[in-house]
Amino acid sequence: MSRKKFSKIKIGALLIPLVLAAHPNDSTASTKTTTALKENNSSSSENKRTLGLFENPIIGNGADPWVVKHTDGYYYYTNTTGGNVTIWKSKTLSGIEKGENKVVWQPAANAPNRNDIWAPEMHFINGKWYIYFAANGVANNAKQRMYVLESEGSDPFGPYHHPEGTNYGQITDPSNKWAIDGTVLELEGKLYFVWSGWEGDVNVSQRLYIAPMSNPWTISGERVELSRPELPWELNGTPTINEGPQILKNKQGQVFIVYSASGSWTNDYCLGLLSLSGTDPLNPEAWTKKQEPVFQKDPALGVYGPGHNSFVKSPDGTEDWILYHAAKWDGSGWDRNVRMQKFEWNKDGTPNFGSPVSIHTLQPAPSGEADGKLVPALPGITYKYEAEQAIVNHVRIVNNPAASGGKKVGAIDFADSFVEFNVQVPKGDYTLNVQYGSGMTGQNVSHNVSVNRSASKELTYFVSGWDTWRNAEMDVSLTHDQNVIRISKGKSFAEIDSIELVPKETTVFRYEAEHANLKKAEIASDALAANYQKVESKKDSKINFSFSAAKAGTYELKIRYSANADSSQRVTTNSGLAGDVNYSNTNGDWQYTSIQVELKEGINHITLAKGTEAVEIDHIALTSNSLSD
């Protein structure tokens, strides 16, 4: 038996600043809990709800995401599977992975488009669906060409066939060169095909091309080059690459092409931007390339290789969202998952994607997925244990950059395999969150969990891909001073990253500033912030936290902040002045300050405003014997 003593209990508590300032890959960094979020979505006495939250990735294993919102109110999503075209259907963006799915097309055994089926896209044109994808009929991808499928009706789930008169649906310009990542631009009643391809017959450089179309399956003219890899950030990897062109239009109708640059297998894969400044998209002089990438890696947040994207509106149509794939960890290459985040627009009409957020960041769900308005209360104290530091038997501890402690426990494959955690926490009822990963698609996957040698209970898992860590939870009661939680072989196969214990009863709740109602304040990423985000507050900024308190009384309000000068802010509660809170110069470090506030039962509003100097706010914490959302 292999034994490794578990180290000191690690507490993700609001009262321990070093824990809240943890790096994204640090084992103490996570303070989220599904249980708390579910509780926070309960209706208040004023019929208001907390806003829903989600975290990336939304697809645990995949690349080349494409999503479209149809008139039936559903999102239809597809990505590269390699051997077929699969479509997912979902009412929500954040719930796509668990949506209904169907293989809508499978190639014939000897078809010229039977191998390497890449980057399918769905377009609804003239009452029918057209699916564009790259494929070939040989054992390597040196013969990639673009193909199209046509629906027989208006149902996105098909059936589909190749358009009549085509050679297995191949769509090509007269040069018939290597081609991938085709998409359609609709402009002024005309169709154009945009794709990535080779100039000749040797894989030296992938370039972006455009050509006119006479119908959704026919290119009717010569191709025109729009962009080639030429700037330093486009030249990482060999061959050099511009690919994955996507059409984006602002509300004024201005047209952009967002494309992927540098090798998709590198950490430096990123997004570039072309802007149409003229009226003729076939004129290369009408397109202007932005000289810097518009979306790129952020090593401080553990984000590498963000690229190949699609765009879509929120369910209520008020927000713009980008879906993209990224590497699972530093150097993972083509081992990728799919993520999403909201983006804004610059004053000049160009898109502002910001920086890709950490996969650990809890983001507000797209508008229209839920009617929540209140700021969610996150648990103030959690207890986290790394699986590789537990007592293990007949398993394997593996180095893995995607895991929170840099290691995972796998090969929990045998009847005597187990991972055993010795936990010393206050007695009481807890939510046990198990961070697991499994790529056993199409199978029932579970582990067996026992507490203090009691009969084990089965904990079932949703399969989302290896090295994409998901959370499964169950209620446990810990009645001893020293408790033993054992996780052992269940159905099929899964790996463990860590476990987290969240007290059912807690007196400390955290409210993230980036989830508050902001006025003249900006959200920015920060690897040392609790949710990997902070709010940059200026002198005239307002940060309003709306939440529900279970009981009226006096509460301690703690504010985690960072400042480069002594300053203060006015604190009001429910339109009444609570007082001024003072911030000392922290030289950019995170610290706490506090003030006493009076709260009423039910909906409360706390506002930080009228600052004397700029200050960065991470979150607020409220402490009482009874506070809940």
PEVENDA-V268085 format. One record per helix or strand of 2 or more residues. SS is the DSSP state (H for helix, E for strand). FROM is the first residue (numbers start at 1). TO is the last residue. If there is no record, write none. Layout:
ss=SS from=FROM to=TO
ss=SS from=FROM to=TO
This chain:
ss=E from=10 to=11
ss=H from=17 to=20
ss=H from=34 to=40
ss=E from=53 to=54
ss=E from=66 to=69
ss=E from=75 to=78
ss=E from=84 to=90
ss=H from=96 to=98
ss=E from=100 to=106
ss=E from=115 to=125
ss=E from=128 to=136
ss=H from=141 to=143
ss=E from=145 to=151
ss=E from=160 to=161
ss=E from=179 to=187
ss=E from=190 to=198
ss=E from=205 to=215
ss=E from=218 to=219
ss=E from=224 to=227
ss=H from=232 to=234
ss=E from=240 to=249
ss=E from=255 to=261
ss=E from=270 to=276
ss=H from=284 to=286
ss=E from=287 to=289
ss=H from=299 to=301
ss=E from=303 to=313
ss=E from=320 to=327
ss=E from=336 to=345
ss=E from=351 to=352
ss=E from=363 to=364
ss=E from=378 to=379
ss=E from=382 to=386
ss=H from=387 to=389
ss=E from=391 to=393
ss=E from=396 to=399
ss=E from=407 to=410
ss=E from=418 to=423
ss=E from=428 to=438
ss=E from=445 to=451
ss=E from=457 to=461
ss=E from=465 to=478
ss=E from=483 to=489
ss=E from=495 to=503
ss=E from=508 to=512
ss=H from=513 to=515
ss=E from=517 to=525
ss=E from=533 to=549
ss=E from=553 to=562
ss=E from=567 to=573
ss=E from=576 to=583
ss=E from=591 to=599
ss=E from=602 to=609
ss=E from=615 to=623
